Amino acid sequence: MDQSRGMLAGVTVLDLGRVAAGPHAALLLGSLGADVIKVERPGRGDDTRSNPFHFSNGESAYFLQQNAGKRSVSIDLKKPRGMALLEELIRGADVIIENFRPGTMEKLGLGWARIQELNPRAILCSISAYGQDGPDALKPGYGALAEARAGIPQIVGDPDGPPMPSPIAMPDFSAAAHAFGAICAALYARESTGRGERLDISLLDCAVEMHDWALQLYTASEGSVVYRRRGLFDRSIVPWGYFKTATGWICVIVSNDSFWRKLAALIGRPELGEDPRFATVAARGENADELYAILKAWMADQDGTELLRLFERSDIPAEPVATIEQVVNDPQLAAREMFVKVDHPELGELTVLNTPIRATTSPAGITTRAPRLGEHNDEVLTALGVHPDELTRLYDDGVIYSATHGGTA
């Protein structure tokens, strides 16, 4: 796949992000052909380079996943020459992504006003826990804290149990997706305005925006309806939940009355399709306990795999509650190329998650591995006009660092 023909070919992105949200937004841009230059600290690089699980050469699996297809330069921004190099990179960039705590860029001397001086067409996307303004903007924060403050764990789990956190960094990746969309919109607007844009993406805002039910119920009812933890079964759209079969768990969603009549026939109780207790969405919600008891008893003795075949033949929405192993080997995901192979000079062929964007006429997706720390110092800085002799001095003075070249961290 020739990424040079991607929809964002010719766009240069400076990835100053760390961990998840910033790097993933840059990854999405790179999957559409943008040239992503990741700027990292000497010696340590992105925090996730030290995340478990590590391969034999010390590479972190997490870093390899979130930074595929990027080029890495490692610059000491505490040294004047290092800052000068970063400013030169900003002059040639279309997009700068950072997810420092608000005020950090200003302390570096690279606030929005300075970036506009260096490059009036630059788009600066700042991703932070709570946003660039508001009473809590300067608090330290992570996706898990944003999720908690957004009330998500409070509506997950058993009705009588504790709140349950998600094992997936939903606020981070939602923020990355929103940043990706906003950056693309800013690039489009720049074609007519000729000017860059400052984008402000908050993990908390994105976590709150993901609510599709609980907050709307509360606001629409002026606080009289409070969504409660539902456990395995929903109480508004019934039946909707996780059912245990003789061979595993399945998820079934009957979102309308037509699907319900099909399900009633499938379980050998067609009369339930017209039963006043269950015939409508509202009625099924009022009699949820009785209906769930009927379905749980019927499904408990069924073979899960055969049951899913019956659901499919009847056109009833259902899926297995898959194990991670099953996800990795899912034929639908294989057809969609959601797991791709990339070559690594030391580790051989690696499997990484692809991005979910597909296009008809333009290449999209992950095609190359993540970089070693500072691997692309020479080619990136040479393109800025740095002479080979100066590169040697920069390494010797600790201004730049490479895991393979040497230099002092």
C-alpha positions, 0 to 999 in steps of 0.5 A, spaced: 500 500 500 503 506 497 501 511 503 504 517 499 497 517 495 493 517 501 488 522 502 493 526 507 499 525 503 503 531 503 501 533 510 506 534 516 504 532 523 509 533 529 507 528 534 509 531 541 503 527 544 505 521 549 501 515 552 494 514 548 490 520 546 495 524 542 499 519 539 493 515 537 490 522 533 497 522 530 496 515 528 490 516 525 492 521 521 498 517 519 494 512 516 491 516 511 498 518 508 500 524 513 508 524 515 508 523 522 514 526 526 514 524 533 518 528 537 521 524 544 525 525 550 532 523 550 533 516 553 526 515 555 522 517 549 514 516 550 512 514 557 509 507 553 516 505 551 517 502 558 510 499 558 509 491 559 509 487 555 516 488 552 519 484 546 526 481 546 530 487 544 526 491 549 521 494 545 514 495 548 508 492 545 504 498 547 508 503 543 509 499 537 501 499 536 500 506 538 506 509 534 506 505 527 508 508 521 511 514 524 518 517 524 522 519 531 526 524 533 529 525 540 531 532 542 533 535 548 528 541 549 531 543 555 537 545 551 537 552 547 539 548 540 534 543 541 528 548 542 531 551 536 531 545 532 523 544 534 522 551 532 524 549 525 520 543 525 514 547 527 515 552 521 515 546 516 509 543 520 501 543 518 499 540 524 502 540 531 499 535 536 500 535 544 497 533 550 501 536 556 498 539 562 495 546 560 500 551 560 506 547 558 507 549 551 507 556 554 512 554 559 516 552 553 516 558 549 511 555 544 504 558 546 499 559 540 502 566 539 509 564 538 506 558 534 503 563 529 509 567 529 513 561 526 507 558 522 501 562 521 498 556 517 500 551 523 494 547 526 495 546 534 491 541 537 491 540 544 489 534 548 488 535 555 484 531 561 480 537 563 481 542 557 485 549 556 480 553 561 475 552 566 476 551 574 480 545 573 484 546 567 490 545 571 489 539 575 493 532 573 488 527 569 488 521 566 483 517 562 480 513 567 479 519 572 475 523 566 471 516 565 470 516 573 468 524 573 463 523 567 459 518 571 461 512 566 463 507 572 456 509 576 452 506 570 456 500 569 455 493 573 450 490 577 445 494 580 447 492 587 454 492 586 460 497 586 461 502 580 465 498 575 471 502 571 472 500 563 478 496 562 479 500 555 481 507 555 475 510 552 476 517 554 483 517 551 481 514 544 474 518 544 479 524 544 483 521 539 478 520 534 475 527 536 482 530 535 482 527 528 476 529 525 477 536 528 484 536 525 481 534 518 476 540 518 481 545 520 485 543 514 479 543 510 478 550 512 485 552 511 484 551 504 479 557 504 482 562 510 489 560 509 490 560 517 491 555 522 487 553 528 487 552 535 484 546 537 482 544 544 480 537 546 478 535 553 478 527 555 472 529 560 468 533 555 469 526 550 467 522 556 461 526 557 459 526 550 459 518 549 453 518 554 447 516 549 442 515 554 443 516 562 445 524 561 439 525 556 434 521 561 436 526 566 436 532 563 430 531 559 426 529 565 429 535 569 432 530 574 426 525 575 429 519 571 436 517 574 439 511 570 441 505 574 446 500 573 443 495 569 447 489 570 447 484 564 440 486 562 437 492 560 430 495 562 429 500 557 430 496 551 427 489 552 430 484 551 437 486 551 443 483 554 448 477 556 445 470 556 448 464 558 448 458 554 450 451 555 457 453 552 458 460 553 455 467 553 451 471 547 449 478 547 442 479 544 438 485 542 431 485 540 430 493 539 423 493 536 417 489 536 418 485 529 424 482 532 421 480 538 415 476 534 421 473 531 424 471 537 418 469 540 417 464 534 424 461 535 423 459 542 417 456 540 412 461 544 409 465 538 403 467 542 408 471 546 409 475 540 402 478 541 401 477 548 399 484 551 405 483 557 410 483 551 407 485 545 410 493 545 417 496 547 413 499 553 410 493 555 416 489 555 420 494 559 414 494 564 414 486 565 422 485 564 423 481 570 418 476 567 420 476 560 428 475 562 426 469 566 423 466 560 429 467 556 434 465 561 431 459 562 430 457 555 437 459 553 441 456 559 440 449 555 442 451 548 448 450 545 451 457 544 454 456 537 447 452 534 443 458 538 447 463 534 446 460 527 438 460 529 438 467 530 442 468 524 437 464 520 431 468 523 435 475 522 435 476 530 441 481 532 445 476 536 453 475 537 457 471 541 461 474 547 468 473 544 474 471 548 480 475 546 483 469 542 476 469 538 477 476 536 484 476 534 481 470 529 475 473 527 474 472 520 470 478 519 475 482 522 480 478 517 476 480 511 476 488 514 484 487 515 483 489 522 490 486 524 496 487 519 503 484 519 509 489 519 516 488 518 521 489 524 528 489 522 530 485 529 523 482 531 521 480 524 514 480 522 509 483 527 502 483 528 498 490 529 491 493 530 490 497 524 486 503 524 478 502 522 478 507 516 477 504 509 477 508 503 475 506 496 480 510 491 485 512 496 490 507 501 488 507 508 491 503 514 497 501 517 503 499 513 510 500 517 512 499 524 513 504 529 520 507 530 526 506 535 527 512 539 531 517 535 531 513 529 530 518 524 534 524 527 539 524 521 534 524 515 529 529 519 534 534 521 538 533 514 532 535 511 532 542 515 539 543 513 543 541 518 550 539 516 552 532 517 558 535 522 553 539 526 549 532 527 555 529 530 556 535 535 549 535 536 549 527 538 556 529 542 552 535 546 546 531 548 542 535 544 539 529 540 539 522 542 538 515 538 537 508 541 541 506 535 546 511 534 549 513 541 549 520 544 548 521 551 541 521 554 
